[in-house]
Amino acid sequence: MPARPLLYPALAATSLLLLSGCTTTTSATPPTPANHSWLVTADATAKELYINNAITGENTDTLNGITLGTHAGSVQLGGGRIALMDESKPQLDILSIDSSGKATIDQHYAIPNDDGRWKRAGWLSTDTSRRYVAIGSDFDDSTDQRVTVVDLEKDTEQTADITTSEVTLATTGETGTEEVETFLVGDPLRLVVTAGGHLDAYSVSAIMGGDMHPTPVATTPLNAYPHGPIVNSDGTVIGSDLATGVQTVGVTDTGFTDSQFSSYPQASVESYRPRMAPDGATAVGAQAGATEKDAGWDTIPAYLTSASTTSGKLTSVSLGNGTFTRVAVTPQFAAVALTSGSGDSLVLVKKGDDGAFNGEQTTVALDPLKNGPVVGQPATKASVRFTAATDDGNSVFVTRGGEGQITQIDTSSSMPSVTRTITVPSDLSDGGYLTTVDSAVKPYDLSGR
């Protein structure tokens, strides 16, 4: 599937501090660091990973030679660890960050590629114990896919060939294949994949026992065009955002039950990579509203949609018009950087009493990108941004693609403001990739984001 556009932020200025090749411009004396919350920045083009203290902005480490797969993203494993794909090998890396901010690749697992078909990972997933990680292929226009399952405890891996089905594509009306999303759920543990019009479940014990061509042990129908896995923190409900709504199913000892489908409240394209909120039950994603084919980028409605895995209810709120980033979610709010025809801003949407992110909105003005989109011109070659937030909701980070900068916004009060600008050695030409790692927080999202 082609990549979808992201977005943009601003900066502050005062004193300049050189730290391990990174520059931090700060507008206030930083508090004493807690030494458990870290910002991870990836520049896939430059093959660099940067680690910064998420409180002070200080650079604490840099890893070279890693091409983080931004489509698959990273999976939180707890204890200061994340799983990510290094597409240059290709291999799955387990990155660990210690209390001083030093990062190491503790484990790595080669992804089979003897036939040279591998281009990138589609999706990553883990189970509730964080013992297993599944890496799905993303072979274009093929019903022959592969999933590698890694057992981190036993330090082993097995790869299974998975057969999917061709479908009538919701986007074009032509026959083709859809993305293969992966889930590791159930007891006994099963690998579940979106397989073209259905969800198929496979025995993990059979795969780890060497079955390279497993047969599904359960299957259930799935509507068209999955483009973002949804799974609650208990692994008891799974599903996906689809072309016209969200579908979820319950996971049982033997298969599936209780399928629910809810249409999007607004005419929209599928949620752009929804992620699980810290409550472990609400999936949140930013959406582009439905428009005419040649509509200008500044006329496209942007929505924030919340999907409850408990009730199946969908709630959408308008963010304005323009282009936007992937969402960042905290216990208090969801954050999206929006570029409109009149300027750039970070939009914070407060979590409502019903668990949906549909409450009061607060905006923080952001300086435009040097090569940002221009009204009346296509946005395809414009610079883009990426957004992340700390687990406690005290900070949001937004990249400045092509400029090698990250804006840190203090969101701990009712009046958010820019705290500092972090400068990294590379220019983040593709907008970069951000995630935060907090060793004191129990992970709640079982999918790569």
C-alpha positions in Angstrom: 0.0 0.0 0.0 1.4 3.5 -0.7 2.4 5.7 2.2 -0.1 8.3 3.3 0.9 11.9 4.0 1.9 13.1 7.5 2.5 16.7 8.9 4.2 19.6 10.9 5.3 22.0 14.2 7.4 25.0 15.6 10.3 26.1 17.8 11.5 28.2 20.7 14.8 30.0 21.3 17.1 31.1 24.0 20.3 29.3 25.2 22.2 26.9 23.0 23.5 23.6 24.3 25.6 21.0 22.4 24.9 17.5 23.5 26.4 14.4 21.6 25.8 15.9 18.2 22.3 17.1 19.0 21.4 20.7 19.8 18.7 21.8 22.3 17.3 25.3 22.3 15.4 25.7 25.6 13.1 28.5 26.9 13.2 27.4 30.6 15.4 25.6 33.1 14.5 21.9 32.8 13.3 20.0 35.8 15.4 17.2 37.3 15.0 14.2 34.9 13.2 11.1 36.0 15.6 8.9 33.9 12.8 6.6 32.7 11.2 8.5 29.8 12.9 8.7 26.5 12.2 10.1 23.0 13.3 7.8 20.2 13.8 9.5 16.8 14.5 7.5 13.6 15.7 8.9 10.3 15.3 6.0 8.0 17.0 7.7 5.1 20.1 8.5 7.2 19.9 5.1 8.9 20.1 6.8 12.3 18.4 6.4 15.7 18.6 9.2 18.3 17.8 8.8 22.0 16.9 12.0 23.9 15.7 12.5 27.5 12.0 13.2 27.1 12.0 15.7 29.9 15.2 17.7 29.3 15.6 17.1 25.6 19.2 16.1 26.1 20.7 13.6 23.6 21.9 10.5 25.4 22.8 8.1 22.6 22.9 7.6 18.8 22.7 4.3 16.9 24.0 4.1 13.4 23.1 1.8 10.5 19.5 1.1 11.3 16.7 1.7 8.8 13.6 1.7 11.0 10.6 0.5 9.1 8.1 3.4 9.6 5.2 1.5 8.1 5.5 -1.2 10.8 6.6 1.3 13.4 7.5 -0.1 16.8 5.9 -2.2 19.5 6.2 -1.3 23.2 7.5 -4.3 25.3 7.9 -2.7 28.7 11.0 -2.3 30.9 12.5 0.3 28.5 12.3 -2.0 25.5 10.7 -1.7 22.0 10.6 -4.0 19.0 11.3 -2.5 15.6 12.1 -3.6 12.0 15.5 -2.7 10.6 14.6 -3.0 6.9 18.2 -2.7 5.7 19.0 -6.3 6.9 16.0 -7.1 7.1 15.7 -8.1 10.8 13.7 -7.5 13.9 15.6 -5.6 16.6 14.8 -5.5 20.3 16.0 -2.0 21.5 16.6 -1.5 25.2 17.2 1.9 26.9 18.8 1.9 30.3 18.4 4.5 33.1 21.2 6.7 31.7 19.6 6.8 28.2 22.1 4.4 26.6 20.5 2.2 23.9 21.5 -1.3 22.9 20.1 -3.9 20.5 19.7 -6.8 22.9 18.3 -9.3 20.5 17.9 -9.4 16.7 16.2 -11.9 14.4 16.8 -12.2 10.6 13.7 -12.2 8.4 14.0 -14.8 5.7 14.5 -13.2 2.3 16.2 -15.8 0.1 13.7 -15.0 -2.8 14.4 -11.3 -2.6 10.7 -10.4 -2.2 11.0 -8.5 1.0 10.4 -4.7 0.7 9.1 -3.8 4.1 7.2 -5.2 7.1 3.5 -4.7 6.9 2.6 -4.8 10.6 4.2 -5.9 14.0 2.3 -7.3 16.9 3.0 -8.8 20.3 1.0 -10.8 22.9 -0.2 -9.8 26.3 2.9 -11.4 27.9 5.3 -9.6 25.5 7.0 -12.9 25.0 6.2 -13.2 21.3 6.5 -10.8 18.4 4.9 -11.4 14.9 6.2 -9.7 11.7 4.0 -9.8 8.7 5.2 -9.4 5.1 3.8 -6.7 2.7 4.2 -8.3 -0.7 2.3 -6.2 -3.2 -0.4 -7.9 -5.4 0.3 -11.3 -3.9 -1.8 -13.9 -2.0 1.4 -15.6 -0.9 2.5 -13.8 2.3 4.8 -14.7 5.2 4.7 -14.1 8.9 7.7 -14.6 11.2 6.9 -15.3 14.9 9.7 -14.7 17.4 9.9 -16.2 20.9 11.9 -13.7 22.9 12.1 -15.9 25.9 13.6 -18.9 24.1 15.4 -16.7 21.6 14.0 -18.5 18.6 12.0 -17.7 15.5 9.9 -19.6 12.9 8.4 -18.3 9.6 5.1 -19.5 8.2 3.7 -19.2 4.7 0.2 -17.6 4.8 -2.3 -17.7 1.9 -4.7 -14.8 1.6 -7.6 -14.1 -0.8 -8.1 -11.7 -3.6 -10.9 -9.2 -3.1 -12.7 -6.4 -4.9 -10.7 -3.4 -3.6 -12.8 -0.8 -1.9 -10.5 1.9 -3.3 -10.6 1.1 -7.0 -13.3 -1.5 -7.5 -10.7 -3.8 -9.1 -9.5 -7.2 -8.0 -6.5 -7.2 -5.8 -5.0 -8.0 -2.4 -5.2 -6.1 1.0 -2.7 -5.5 3.7 -1.9 -8.4 6.1 -2.4 -7.2 9.6 -1.2 -9.5 12.4 -2.4 -10.2 16.0 -1.1 -12.5 18.7 -4.1 -13.3 20.9 -6.1 -16.0 22.6 -5.4 -18.9 24.9 -4.0 -21.1 23.5 -2.1 -18.4 21.7 -3.0 -17.8 18.1 -1.6 -15.8 15.2 -4.5 -14.0 13.5 -4.1 -12.3 10.2 -6.4 -10.2 7.9 -6.5 -12.5 4.9 -8.7 -10.7 2.3 -12.3 -10.7 3.3 -11.7 -12.7 6.5 -9.7 -13.1 9.6 -7.7 -16.4 9.9 -6.3 -17.8 13.1 -3.3 -20.1 13.3 -1.8 -22.1 16.2 1.3 -20.4 17.4 2.5 -23.7 19.0 2.2 -25.4 15.6 4.2 -22.6 13.9 6.9 -22.6 16.6 7.0 -26.4 16.3 8.1 -26.0 12.7 4.8 -26.0 10.7 5.8 -23.7 7.8 2.4 -24.2 6.0 -0.2 -24.1 8.7 -3.9 -24.5 8.2 -6.3 -22.0 9.9 -7.8 -23.3 13.1 -10.6 -20.7 12.9 -11.9 -18.0 10.5 -14.5 -15.2 10.5 -15.6 -12.7 7.9 -14.1 -9.2 7.7 -15.3 -6.3 5.7 -13.3 -4.5 3.0 -10.0 -2.6 3.3 -8.3 -3.1 6.7 -5.8 -0.4 7.2 -5.0 -0.3 10.9 -5.2 -3.2 13.4 -7.3 -2.6 16.6 -6.7 -4.8 19.6 -7.6 -4.1 23.3 -4.9 -4.4 25.9 -6.3 -7.7 27.1 -6.2 -9.3 23.6 -9.9 -10.3 23.9 -11.2 -8.0 21.1 -9.5 -7.5 17.8 -10.5 -5.8 14.5 -9.5 -3.1 12.1 -10.5 0.3 10.7 -12.0 -0.3 7.2 -13.1 1.6 4.2 -16.5 2.7 5.7 -16.2 1.9 9.4 -14.7 -0.2 12.2 -15.3 -3.9 12.7 -14.3 -5.8 15.8 -14.7 -9.4 16.9 -14.3 -11.2 20.3 -11.6 -13.7 20.7 -12.6 -17.0 22.4 -10.7 -20.2 23.3 -11.7 -21.8 20.0 -12.0 -18.9 17.6 -14.1 -15.8 17.3 -17.4 -14.4 18.4 -19.5 -11.2 18.7 -18.6 -9.4 15.5 -19.6 -5.7 15.6 -19.5 -3.1 12.8 -20.0 0.6 13.1 -20.0 3.1 10.2 -17.9 6.3 10.4 -20.0 9.2 11.7 -18.6 11.3 8.9 -18.0 10.4 5.3 -14.3 9.6 5.6 -11.3 7.6 4.3 -10.2 4.9 6.8 -8.5 6.0 10.0 -4.9 6.7 9.4 -3.2 4.1 11.6 -5.3 4.3 14.7 -3.5 3.5 18.0 -4.7 2.2 21.3 -5.3 4.8 24.1 -3.9 4.2 27.6 -7.3 2.9 28.8 -6.6 -0.2 26.7 -10.1 -0.1 25.2 -10.3 2.9 22.9 -8.7 3.1 19.4 -8.0 6.6 18.2 -7.0 7.7 14.7 -7.0 10.8 12.5 -9.0 10.6 9.3 -9.3 12.5 6.0 -12.9 13.3 5.1 -14.3 12.2 1.8 -13.8 14.8 -1.0 -13.8 15.0 -4.7 -10.8 13.3 -6.4 -8.9 16.5 -7.2 -9.8 18.5 -4.1 -7.0 20.8 -2.9 -5.1 19.6 0.2 -6.3 22.6 2.2 -10.0 21.7 1.6 -9.9 18.2 2.9 -11.7 17.8 6.2 -9.7 16.3 9.1 -11.4 14.3 11.8 -10.3 12.6 15.0 -12.2 9.3 15.4 -12.5 7.2 18.6 -13.6 3.6 18.5 -14.6 1.7 21.6 -13.7 -2.0 21.7 -16.1 -2.4 24.5 -19.3 -0.9 23.1 -18.4 -0.6 19.4 -19.4 3.0 19.4 -17.6 5.4 17.0 -17.2 9.2 17.7 -15.7 11.8 15.4 -14.8 15.4 15.9 -13.7 17.9 13.4 -10.1 19.2 13.6 -10.4 21.7 10.6 -9.3 21.3 7.0 -5.8 20.4 5.8 -3.1 17.8 6.1 -2.3 16.1 9.4 0.0 13.7 11.3 -0.6 10.4 12.9 -2.2 10.9 16.2 -0.4 10.8 19.6 -2.5 9.6 22.6 -2.2 10.2 26.3 -4.5 9.5 29.3 -5.8 13.1 29.1 -5.8 14.0 25.4 -5.1 13.1 21.8 -2.8 15.3 19.7 -2.6 15.9 16.0 -0.5 18.4 14.1 -2.6 20.1 11.4 -1.5 22.3 8.5 -4.4 24.3 7.1 -4.5 27.0 4.5 -4.1 29.7 7.1 -1.3 28.1 9.2 0.0 25.3 11.2 -1.1 24.2 14.7 -1.0 21.3 17.2 -4.5 20.4 18.1 -5.1 18.8 21.5 -8.5 17.1 22.0 -9.5 16.3 25.6 -10.7 12.9 26.5 -14.4 12.9 27.3 -16.3 11.2 30.2 -17.4 8.4 27.9 -13.8 7.5 27.0 -13.9 9.0 23.5 -11.5 11.8 22.6 -14.3 14.3 21.8 -13.9 17.0 24.5 -12.5 20.5 24.6 -9.9 21.4 21.9 -6.8 23.5 22.5 -4.5 24.7 19.8 -0.8 25.6 19.9 0.4 27.7 16.9 3.4 26.2 15.0 5.8 27.9 12.7 5.3 26.6 9.1 7.8 24.3 7.5 10.3 25.8 5.1 9.1 23.4 2.4 5.5 23.0 3.6 2.5 22.7 1.3 1.3 25.7 -0.6 -2.3 26.5 -1.3 -3.2 25.9 -4.9 -0.3 23.4 -5.4 -0.2 19.7 -4.8 1.2 18.7 -1.4 2.9 15.5 -2.6 6.4 17.0 -2.6 6.0 19.1 0.5 7.9 18.4 3.8 6.0 16.4 6.4 6.0 15.9 10.2 5.6 13.2 12.8 4.1 13.4 16.3 4.6 11.6 19.6 3.7 12.2 23.3 5.1 11.1 26.6 2.9 8.5 28.4 2.1 11.0 31.2 0.8 13.6 28.8 3.3 16.2 29.9 5.0 16.7 26.5 4.2 16.4 22.8 7.0 16.2 20.2 6.6 17.2 16.5 9.2 16.9 13.8 10.1 19.4 11.2 10.8 17.3 8.1 13.7 18.4 6.0 15.0 20.6 8.8 16.4 18.1 11.3 14.4 19.6 14.2 11.9 18.5 16.8 9.6 20.9 18.6 8.8 19.9 22.2 5.5 21.3 23.6 4.8 21.4 27.3 1.2 20.1 27.6 1.2 19.6 31.4 -1.0 22.7 32.0 -4.2 24.3 30.6 -2.0 26.6 28.6 0.4 24.5 26.4 3.5 26.2 25.1 6.6 25.4 23.2 9.4 24.3 25.6 12.4 23.8 23.3 13.6 22.8 19.9 15.8 19.7 19.6 18.1 19.6 16.7 19.4 16.2 15.4 22.4 15.6 13.1 20.3 14.5 10.1 17.6 16.4 8.3 14.7 14.0 8.8 14.0 14.4 5.1 10.9 12.1 5.2 9.5 13.6 8.4 11.3 11.1 10.6 9.6 8.7 13.0 9.0 9.3 16.7 8.1 7.2 19.7 8.5 7.5 23.4 9.7 4.8 25.7 8.9 4.9 29.5 10.3 2.0 31.5 7.9 2.9 34.4 4.7 2.4 32.2 3.1 -1.0 31.5 2.5 -1.2 27.8 -1.2 -1.2 26.6 -0.9 -1.4 22.8 -0.3 -4.8 21.3 0.3 -3.5 17.7 3.2 -1.6 16.0 2.5 2.1 15.6 
